C-alpha cells in the first residue's frame, strides 16, 4: 500500500497476471505495449509516455522499495484480464485472474475457519450459515475430515467437512476485452528469397538472379547489421535496387542481423534507449529506401536476454503496425532450449514468423548428416503450428547442402568437417568423383559417398525430389509460404517444382 493505492511487485505482475509488463533495470523504466502504443514510465513517477506523448497519472504508476519494483494494481488492471477487491483488517487483496467453473459450497452450520486442518488449530474467522466458500484445491485429500477453502473476502483456511453443504459448480466470468492485433496478410502464397548482399556491388546482381526464377513474390536482401550496443546499424541498401525489385513486381523486406562479433545483444536489448534508437534507425531506413517490410534475423540471443528480445519485438511491431510495414522474424526450429525466443508471442505481434527448417547438421556439427531431412522439416512445421496460426507461418527451405569429410587425425581419431555447396556445384562434385547416389527414404534425399586420399566424403543432396518432398508437407500444412536460403544457389528447374505447390 502507498496512500490509498494497492501495489503489486513486478515479478507477480509479469509472472502471473500479464507477461507484457517489462522492467528495464538499467534505466529504471517500466514499459507496456499494446498493438499500437508503447507506454513507458520511470520509477516513482506519476508521469508516463504513450508513443512519446507525455501524460500524467493521479498516482505514481511504479514505486521502488528495497530494490523491488511495485506497480499500481489499477494500472495493471487497465491492460490485464483480472479483477480485484481490497479488504482491511488485515490488509489483503483478492485477485481473480482464472475464469470459468470452480467448485463451491456454503456453510451448513455456524463453525470456524482454522489455520491448520485440526480442531486444535488457531481460528481465523467465524463462519455463519449460508456463507459461500470456494474450494482451494478440490482434489486434495486432507486427513481429519477437513477441506481447504477460501471466503469471499480472501481468507484461506480449513473447515470441517460436516459443516459444509453439498458442493456445486459456479462460474467466474470476465468482462475483459483483449486487444486486437491486426496483421498484414498478403494475397496468395509468399515465395520469399533471401539475397545475400555482402558489398554494394552485389546489389547489381539482382536482375540476373531473379531472371532465372519463377513466381518469386518477395526478396529479402541482407542489408542491415547491428554495429554497436546503442542501436546503430550499418547499411548496404540502395534505392535503385528497390526500384528495380518493385518494377519486377517484388516486395523488398530488408534484413537486419546480429552477426557482428563486437556487440552484445544483451546490453543493447536490455536498455530502453538502445531499443528505441534501433527501431528509429530501422524506421528511417524503410522510409529512405521505400522498403515494404523488415526481416529480423537475430540468431545470437542468449536465454538471459529472452525477455529483452521479445520486448524489442513488441515495440518494433508497434512501429511497423502504425506505419504499414510488414514485420517478419526469422527463427530456429522450435526446441525446448530455445523457448525463450517466445515464438507464440512473436506470432501474435508480428505479421510473419519464419522458421528456418535447415541446419539440422551445420558447419559446427561433430557428425555428418543432412542439412534438412524430411523428418526434421515435418517436426518443425508441426511444432510451430502449435504456437502460431498457419496464415502467419513461413517455412524456410535450403538451396544448399554440405559435403562432409571424415578423416583420421594423427592419433587415428575421426574428425568431421564440412563445406556448403549450392545445388549444381554439389552435383558436379559427385559427377567428378563418379558417385552414384541412392534415394534415402528416412531423410527424403539422395545420398552419396566416396573415398579419396584416406578420407570418406558424404553428402545428402538438395535437388528437385528432396525439395518436392518438403513442399508437399508445407502445402499440406496450409502455411503462408516459403523462404529460400539463398538466391543463386538453386537449380533453375527448382522453380517449376516450387510453383507446382505454391498458389
N, C-alpha and C positions, 0 to 999 in steps of 0.2 A: 504494500500500500504506500502511496505517496499522496498526501492530501486525501481527497475523496476518490482517487483513481486506483484501480487494480492494475498491477503489472505482473507479467509472466516472464520467467527467464528465457533467454533466446533459445537454448537447447530444447526446452519443452515446446516452444512455438514451432521451430523448424523441424524438430524430430517427430512431433505428434500431430500438430494442428495444421501446419501449412509449410511445406518444404521450400516454397518460393521466397520466403524471407531470407535475406542474405546479409551477413555481417562482415564488413571489412575491418579486421582488427588492426591493420596497418594505418588506415586513415580515419578510423572510428566513424564509419558511415554505415547506416542501415539502408538497404535497398530492397525494393519490391517492384516486380514488373507485372503489368497487365498486358493484354495483347497490343495495346497502343501507347502505353505510358511506362516510363521509368520513374519511380518515386524514390527520392533519397532524402535522408535527414541525418544530421550529425548528432552525436551523443549529447544527451542532456539539453536538447534544443527543442523549442516548440515551432521553429521554422522548418519548412520542408520544401522540396522542389518537385514539381511534376513536369517532366520534359523541359527542365531548365526554367520553368516559371515558378517564382518564389511565392509561397503561401505560408499562412500561419495557423497553427492549431491552438485550441483553447488550453492545451496541456502539453507538457513535454512528451513526445512520442516514445523516446527512449530515455532511460536513466541508467547510470552505471554505479555499481557499488561493489567494493572488494573484488575488482577485476571481473565482475559478472555484469552482463548486459541484460536489461529488462525492457520489455516492450509493453506499452499500454494495451490492455486487453481490448479496449474499444477500437483501437486502430487495427488490431489483429482481426477482430470480428468483421470489419468492413470488407475484408478480402477472403474470408475463410468460411467454410461450411461448418459452423458451430453456433452454439448459444451458451449463455452462462447466466448464473444467478449468484449474487453475493450475499452472504449471511454473516451476522455478527455473533459474538459470544459463543464460541470463539470465532475469530475472523476466518472465513473459508469461502472458497469459490467452487461452485458445482458447474462443470463444463460438460456439455453434450456435444460429441463430435462423431458418434457412431449411431447411424439411423437404421430403423427397421424394427422388427419384432424383438421383444425382450420378455423374460419371464418375471411375473409379478405375483404378489399376494397381498392380503390385508390382515391386519391384526384381529384375531378372533376374540381375544380376551385381554384385558389390561395386563401388561407384563413389562419386562425391562430389556433393553438392548445392552448387551455386555461386551466388554473389550476382548475377552477370550471366550471360547466355547466351554464355559464352565459356570455353574451357578455360584461359584465362589469368586468369580472374576468381578472386577470393578464394573459398576453400572454407568453406562454412558448417558442414557436418557430413558425416561419413562415412555412406554408405548401405549397408546389409547386404542380402544376398539374401533375397527374400520379404518385405521390409519394405513395408508398404502406403503408397501415396501417393494423394493426391487432386489431380486437375487443377484448377487455379485458374481458368483460362479456356480451356476445350477448343477454342473457336473461334478463338483467337488463333494467327496464323501467325508463327512465330519463325524467323528465319534461322539457319543453322548447325546445324540438326537438334536443337534443344533444345525442351523443354516446361516451362511454369511449373507447379510442383506444390507441395503442402504436405504435410509429415509429420504423423503423428498427434499429435505434441506441438506443432504450430503453427509450425514453421519453414518459411518460404516461400522458394523459390529455383528454380534451373533445373537440370534433369537432361538428359543426353544421351539422345535417344530410343532409341538402340540398347541402352541398359541397362534400358529399361522393358519389362515383359512386355505381352502383349496386353491392351488396355483392356477394362473391363467396367463395367456399371452396378450400383451398390449403392443401398440405400435408407436414408435417415436418418429415423427415426420419433420422434415426440414423444409423451410421456405427459401433456402439459399438458391440463387441462380448463378450457376458457374459462368465465367466469362467465355465469350465465343471467339475462338481463334480462327480467323479467316486465312485461307491459303490460296496461293496462285496455283491453278491447275491447268496444265497445258492440254490442248486437244490432241487426241491420238497418243501413240506411244512415243516416249522420249528415246532418241538414239543419240547419245552423247559420246563424243570422242575427246579424250584428253590430248592436248597438243603440247608436248614438252618443248618449251622455249628456254634456252639457256643463254642466249645473247640476242641482241637486237636484230642481227641478220637473219636469225631463224624465223622471224615474223614473215619474211618474204617467201617462205615455203608453203604457206597456207594453200594458195591456189593450186599448186601442183599436187599436194597431198589430197585435198578434197576432190579434185578432179577424178581420182581413182576410186572414190567411194560411191555408195548409193544409199539414199534415204537418211543421211545424217541430218539431225534437227538442231543439234547444239554442239558448239565447240568450247572447250574449257582450256584456255592457254595458261601455262604455269608462269604467270607474270609477276606475282607479288610475293615478297618474302618479309617476314618479321626481321627487323635489323637491330633492335635493341630492346631493353626491358621496359622502355617507356611508351611503346606502341607505335614506333616509327616503322615504315615499310620502304623497301626498295622496289623499283618497278621496271619492267621491260615492256610495258604497254605501249601500243602505237595506235593512233586514231585511224590510220589508213587500213590497218588490219581489221578493225571493227567495221569500217565502211565496206570493205571487201566481203566480209562474212555476211553482213546484212544484205548486200547485193546478191549473194548466193542463197538467200533465204534462211540463213543460220542465225540462231541466237548465240550470244557470247556471254559465258559465265566465267568471269575472271577468277582464277585460283589463287589463294593465298596459303602459304605453307609455313611451318615452324621448323624447317630443317637446318637453319643456321646453328652452328656449333657454339657460338659465343653468346647465346641468350639463355635466360631462364624463364620458361613459360610460367613457372610457379610464381616468380616475382612479378612478372607482367600481369598475369590474370588476377592476382590477389590484391592488386591496387586499383581502386575505382578510377583514379585519374588516368592510369595507363590504358585500362579498357576503353574509357571514353575517347582517348586520343586515337587508339587503333580503329575504333568504329568510325570516328570522324574522318580519318585518313581513307578508309575504305569507301565511305560515302562520297568523299571528294573525287576518288578515282573513278567511281561509277559515273559521276556527273561529267568529269573531264573527258572520259573516253566513250561515253554513251553506251555503257555496258547494260546488258539485260539482267544479269544476275551475278552473285558472288558464290564461289565454291570454297568452303572451308576445308582445308586438309591439314589438320593438326594431329600429328601422329606421335608426338613426344610428350603427351600429357601424362604425368605421374598420378598415382592414386591420391596423393596428398593434395593435388590441385584439382581433383574432380569437381568439387563444389564451385570452385572459381571458374573452371571451364564452362560449366553449364550455365552459370550466371552470365558469362560473356555471351553465350549463345542466346540466352533470353533477351539480353539488352540489344544485341545485334539484330535479332528478329523484329524488335520494335521499330528500329530504324528502317529495316527493309520493308516491313509491312506498311509503314507510314509513307514510304516513297515508291511503292510498287516495284520493288527489286526482288527478284527470285533468290531465295536463300536455300542452298543445298549444302549438305555436310557429309564429308567422306568419313567412313568408319571401317575399322577392322570387323571381321565376322564376330557376331556376339559370342562372348565367353564369360564365364563367371569372374575371371580375373581382370576383365576389362569392363565390368558392370558399371564402374564409376563414370564412364562416358555417358551414362543415362540415356540410352537410345530412345526409351519411351518418352522422355521429356523432349528430346530433340524432335521426335515425330509429332509432338503437339505444337511446338512453336515454329518449326522450320517448314518450308514448302516440300522439300525432298530430303530423305535420308538415303545416302548411297552406301551400299555395303560392298566393300572391295573383296569379292569372293575369289581371292587368289592369294599367293604367298603362303599356301599350305606348307610348302617347303620353300625356304628363301635362301638368300645368299649366306646367311649365318647358320643355317641348319647343319647339324652334325651327322645327318644321314641323308642318303639320296631319296628322292621321292617326287611325286607330282606337284606341280605348282597349283593345280586346281582340279582335283579328282571329282568325279560326279557326285560321290557321297558327301564330300566337303561342301560343294555348292548347294546340294539339296539341304543339308543341315543349316547352312547359312540362311537360305530362303525361309525355311520353316521357323527358325528361331527368331528372325527379325519380324516375321508376320505375327508373332505372339506379342510384339511390343508396339508395332507401328502399322496403321492401316495400309493395305496394299497399294492404294492410289497414291501414297506418298513414298513408296519404296522404289529405289532404282538399284539394280544388281550389276555390280562391276564384273567384267569378264576380261581375261588376259589375251592379248595378241602376241604373247611371248611364251617361251618355255626356258628350261635350264638344261644344259648339258653338264652332267655330274661326272667328276673324275675321282675314282677311288684308287689310291696308290699307297704302297707301303713307305713309311719313313725309314730312317736309318736303324731304328730298333725293331722294325718289322710290323709296327702298328699301322693299321689302315687309316689314312687321313682322307677326308672328304672335302672337295672344293667344287665350285660350280661357276658357270658363266651363263648369262642370259643371252638368248638369241631370239630374233624375230622368226616368224613362221617360215619364210623362204630360206633364210640362212640356216635354220636348223635342219630343214630337209636337205639342203645342199651338202651340209656336213655329213649327213648319213649316206648320201649318194656317193660322196668322195671316198667313203670308207667301206662301200659295198654292203651296207647294212639293210637287211630285210626286216621291216617292222611287223609286229603282230598286234592284233586288237586285244586289249585287256578289258574284259567286262567289269572288273572290280573298280577300275579308275575311269572307265569310259574314254580311253585314249589308246592310241597306238604306242607301243613300247618297243624300244630297240636298244641294243648294247653291242659293244665291240671292245676288243683288247688291242692296246697299242703301247709299245715301249714299257711293258710291265705294269701298265695301269688298265683298269676297267672303266669304260665310259658308258653311262646310262642316260636315257632320255625318255620322257613321256611327252609326246608331241601335242601341240595345239594346232589343229587344222580343221578342215570342213566338218568331218564327222564328230570330233570332240566338241566343237562349238555348237553344232546342231543338237547334240545331246543336252548341253546346258540350256540352250534356247527352248527346248521342249519343256524343261522344268520351269523356266522363267515364264513362258507363255501360259502354262497350266496354272501357275500361281496367281496370275492376274495382276502383276505389279505394274508400276508406271512405265517401266522401260529398262534400258541397259546403259551402262557406261563402259567404255572400252579403253584399256591402257595397252598401248598408246597408239595414236595415229601414226601410220607409216610402218608399223611392224607387221601388219596383216597382209595376207594374200588378197589380191583383188577379188578372187572367187568367193571370199568370205561374205561379201556384201549381198550376194544373191541368197545365201543361207539366212542371213540376218533379216532381210526384207521378207522372207518367207514366213517369219514368225512375228515380226513387228507390224502392227497396223497403224 
